[in-house]
Amino acid sequence: MFTIGDFARHGRVSARMLRHYDAVGLLRPERTDPFTGYRYYTAAQLARLNRLVALKDLGFTLQQVKQILDDDVSTEELRGMLALRRAELEEAMAAAAARLAQVEARLRSIESEGRMSGQDVVVRNIPAVRVAEVSATAPGYSPEHIGPVIGPLYEELHRRLAAAGIAPTGPGVARYEDAPEGGGAVRVRAGCQVAAGTRSGEGFEVRDVPPVERAATAVHRGPMDTVLATEQELARWAEAGGHRTVGYAREVYLECPPDREGWVTEIQQPLA
């Protein structure tokens, strides 16, 4: 048998934690000396300790841990429970990371207020372009709603174009419009420029996007998580110049290296 100190070292936990587990009935020592009160454990009890710590670290309450352990679940059942809990935690972490990214984007927008000069904005005609595109609906236009939709859309578009033997002839073009169902939902259209003779294929549409007579354009550098500052500066510029914006801005992805900090995107805001 091991003393509580030795058992704690083998289990990589503290003796204080073992005393707590004993007090709440989660892990009783194999024997307790009736005169000294010293606790003694066996190597076989490491298996229960491992399960206990794993379940606790995955966010289960001690009451839930006790119920799971007392039900004597099999290793496979435990593995399945841990895998499910891990997926839930990973999803929560991803959501928290997305929220932090949007907070950072708002802060960058605040910090950049008034920094864009008129020289940063170019008003020009946007010619018609033929694109192959796929689309889906996002619940809103905020970055945390658009990001999870547009990324998978482009992955799917490139897979379908490759399967059809079609190579893009120009950069990606993302467009947005109000979704028919309303309620703030947005239809996201992820497209790539293709050759003039290209036709719609399995799982994607080819369409000619009409020209825009006048659009205020600005270049955004960096990940699209931080595009808010550029778009809002375009809006301020338009108002200051007496212009009226129309609808959603387009995004043309000029450069998209693996490191998203190196992305270069042109924001095209139609003007009345």
URZI-V347950 format. One record per residue. N is the residue number from 1. RES is the residue in one small letter. PSI is psi in radians with two decimals (none if undefined). Layout:
BEGIN
n->N res->RES psi->PSI
n->N res->RES psi->PSI
END
This chain:
BEGIN
n->1 res->m psi->2.78
n->2 res->f psi->2.50
n->3 res->t psi->2.91
n->4 res->i psi->-0.59
n->5 res->g psi->-0.78
n->6 res->d psi->-0.72
n->7 res->f psi->-0.66
n->8 res->a psi->-0.71
n->9 res->r psi->-0.74
n->10 res->h psi->-0.57
n->11 res->g psi->-0.06
n->12 res->r psi->0.78
n->13 res->v psi->3.05
n->14 res->s psi->2.67
n->15 res->a psi->-0.63
n->16 res->r psi->-0.70
n->17 res->m psi->-0.66
n->18 res->l psi->-0.69
n->19 res->r psi->-0.66
n->20 res->h psi->-0.75
n->21 res->y psi->-0.62
n->22 res->d psi->-0.76
n->23 res->a psi->-0.62
n->24 res->v psi->0.08
n->25 res->g psi->0.33
n->26 res->l psi->-0.67
n->27 res->l psi->1.69
n->28 res->r psi->2.48
n->29 res->p psi->2.68
n->30 res->e psi->-0.62
n->31 res->r psi->2.51
n->32 res->t psi->2.17
n->33 res->d psi->2.14
n->34 res->p psi->-0.38
n->35 res->f psi->-0.78
n->36 res->t psi->-0.36
n->37 res->g psi->0.06
n->38 res->y psi->2.48
n->39 res->r psi->2.46
n->40 res->y psi->2.43
n->41 res->y psi->2.80
n->42 res->t psi->2.83
n->43 res->a psi->-0.55
n->44 res->a psi->-0.46
n->45 res->q psi->-0.18
n->46 res->l psi->-0.55
n->47 res->a psi->-0.79
n->48 res->r psi->-0.66
n->49 res->l psi->-0.74
n->50 res->n psi->-0.77
n->51 res->r psi->-0.73
n->52 res->l psi->-0.87
n->53 res->v psi->-0.71
n->54 res->a psi->-0.78
n->55 res->l psi->-0.73
n->56 res->k psi->-0.74
n->57 res->d psi->-0.40
n->58 res->l psi->0.09
n->59 res->g psi->0.03
n->60 res->f psi->2.52
n->61 res->t psi->2.80
n->62 res->l psi->-0.59
n->63 res->q psi->-0.73
n->64 res->q psi->-0.71
n->65 res->v psi->-0.78
n->66 res->k psi->-0.74
n->67 res->q psi->-0.74
n->68 res->i psi->-0.80
n->69 res->l psi->-0.67
n->70 res->d psi->-0.43
n->71 res->d psi->-0.10
n->72 res->d psi->0.95
n->73 res->v psi->2.64
n->74 res->s psi->2.92
n->75 res->t psi->-0.70
n->76 res->e psi->-0.71
n->77 res->e psi->-0.73
n->78 res->l psi->-0.73
n->79 res->r psi->-0.72
n->80 res->g psi->-0.71
n->81 res->m psi->-0.74
n->82 res->l psi->-0.67
n->83 res->a psi->-0.72
n->84 res->l psi->-0.78
n->85 res->r psi->-0.67
n->86 res->r psi->-0.73
n->87 res->a psi->-0.70
n->88 res->e psi->-0.74
n->89 res->l psi->-0.69
n->90 res->e psi->-0.68
n->91 res->e psi->-0.73
n->92 res->a psi->-0.67
n->93 res->m psi->-0.71
n->94 res->a psi->-0.70
n->95 res->a psi->-0.71
n->96 res->a psi->-0.71
n->97 res->a psi->-0.67
n->98 res->a psi->-0.71
n->99 res->r psi->-0.72
n->100 res->l psi->-0.69
n->101 res->a psi->-0.66
n->102 res->q psi->-0.60
n->103 res->v psi->-0.76
n->104 res->e psi->-0.69
n->105 res->a psi->-0.72
n->106 res->r psi->-0.71
n->107 res->l psi->-0.73
n->108 res->r psi->-0.64
n->109 res->s psi->-0.72
n->110 res->i psi->-0.77
n->111 res->e psi->-0.51
n->112 res->s psi->0.04
n->113 res->e psi->2.20
n->114 res->g psi->0.01
n->115 res->r psi->-0.49
n->116 res->m psi->2.24
n->117 res->s psi->2.93
n->118 res->g psi->-0.43
n->119 res->q psi->-0.30
n->120 res->d psi->-0.25
n->121 res->v psi->2.33
n->122 res->v psi->2.19
n->123 res->v psi->2.16
n->124 res->r psi->2.98
n->125 res->n psi->2.38
n->126 res->i psi->2.00
n->127 res->p psi->2.82
n->128 res->a psi->2.64
n->129 res->v psi->2.46
n->130 res->r psi->2.24
n->131 res->v psi->2.61
n->132 res->a psi->2.30
n->133 res->e psi->2.74
n->134 res->v psi->2.81
n->135 res->s psi->2.79
n->136 res->a psi->2.93
n->137 res->t psi->2.31
n->138 res->a psi->2.57
n->139 res->p psi->-0.28
n->140 res->g psi->3.13
n->141 res->y psi->-0.03
n->142 res->s psi->2.65
n->143 res->p psi->-0.62
n->144 res->e psi->-0.33
n->145 res->h psi->-0.69
n->146 res->i psi->-0.76
n->147 res->g psi->-0.91
n->148 res->p psi->-0.25
n->149 res->v psi->-0.83
n->150 res->i psi->-0.58
n->151 res->g psi->-0.98
n->152 res->p psi->-0.56
n->153 res->l psi->-0.78
n->154 res->y psi->-0.65
n->155 res->e psi->-0.78
n->156 res->e psi->-0.71
n->157 res->l psi->-0.81
n->158 res->h psi->-0.62
n->159 res->r psi->-0.78
n->160 res->r psi->-0.67
n->161 res->l psi->-0.72
n->162 res->a psi->-0.71
n->163 res->a psi->-0.52
n->164 res->a psi->-0.01
n->165 res->g psi->0.49
n->166 res->i psi->2.25
n->167 res->a psi->2.27
n->168 res->p psi->2.54
n->169 res->t psi->-0.02
n->170 res->g psi->-3.06
n->171 res->p psi->2.93
n->172 res->g psi->2.59
n->173 res->v psi->2.03
n->174 res->a psi->2.33
n->175 res->r psi->2.70
n->176 res->y psi->2.60
n->177 res->e psi->2.78
n->178 res->d psi->2.34
n->179 res->a psi->2.56
n->180 res->p psi->-0.54
n->181 res->e psi->-0.21
n->182 res->g psi->-2.73
n->183 res->g psi->0.36
n->184 res->g psi->-0.04
n->185 res->a psi->2.63
n->186 res->v psi->2.35
n->187 res->r psi->2.13
n->188 res->v psi->2.16
n->189 res->r psi->1.92
n->190 res->a psi->2.03
n->191 res->g psi->2.88
n->192 res->c psi->2.49
n->193 res->q psi->2.41
n->194 res->v psi->2.94
n->195 res->a psi->2.79
n->196 res->a psi->-0.63
n->197 res->g psi->0.07
n->198 res->t psi->2.43
n->199 res->r psi->2.82
n->200 res->s psi->2.63
n->201 res->g psi->-2.85
n->202 res->e psi->1.90
n->203 res->g psi->0.12
n->204 res->f psi->2.70
n->205 res->e psi->2.52
n->206 res->v psi->2.21
n->207 res->r psi->2.73
n->208 res->d psi->1.97
n->209 res->v psi->2.17
n->210 res->p psi->2.78
n->211 res->p psi->2.85
n->212 res->v psi->2.10
n->213 res->e psi->-0.77
n->214 res->r psi->2.21
n->215 res->a psi->2.43
n->216 res->a psi->2.16
n->217 res->t psi->2.53
n->218 res->a psi->2.65
n->219 res->v psi->2.22
n->220 res->h psi->2.27
n->221 res->r psi->2.27
n->222 res->g psi->-3.11
n->223 res->p psi->2.70
n->224 res->m psi->-0.22
n->225 res->d psi->-0.44
n->226 res->t psi->0.31
n->227 res->v psi->-0.28
n->228 res->l psi->-0.74
n->229 res->a psi->-0.75
n->230 res->t psi->-0.77
n->231 res->e psi->-0.70
n->232 res->q psi->-0.59
n->233 res->e psi->-0.61
n->234 res->l psi->-0.72
n->235 res->a psi->-0.73
n->236 res->r psi->-0.73
n->237 res->w psi->-0.77
n->238 res->a psi->-0.78
n->239 res->e psi->-0.77
n->240 res->a psi->-0.53
n->241 res->g psi->0.09
n->242 res->g psi->0.33
n->243 res->h psi->2.78
n->244 res->r psi->2.15
n->245 res->t psi->2.66
n->246 res->v psi->2.07
n->247 res->g psi->-2.81
n->248 res->y psi->2.63
n->249 res->a psi->2.58
n->250 res->r psi->2.75
n->251 res->e psi->2.18
n->252 res->v psi->2.02
n->253 res->y psi->1.67
n->254 res->l psi->-0.73
n->255 res->e psi->2.27
n->256 res->c psi->1.21
n->257 res->p psi->2.92
n->258 res->p psi->-0.66
n->259 res->d psi->1.92
n->260 res->r psi->-0.30
n->261 res->e psi->-0.38
n->262 res->g psi->0.09
n->263 res->w psi->2.51
n->264 res->v psi->2.10
n->265 res->t psi->2.31
n->266 res->e psi->2.20
n->267 res->i psi->2.18
n->268 res->q psi->1.85
n->269 res->q psi->1.93
n->270 res->p psi->2.51
n->271 res->l psi->2.59
n->272 res->a psi->none
END
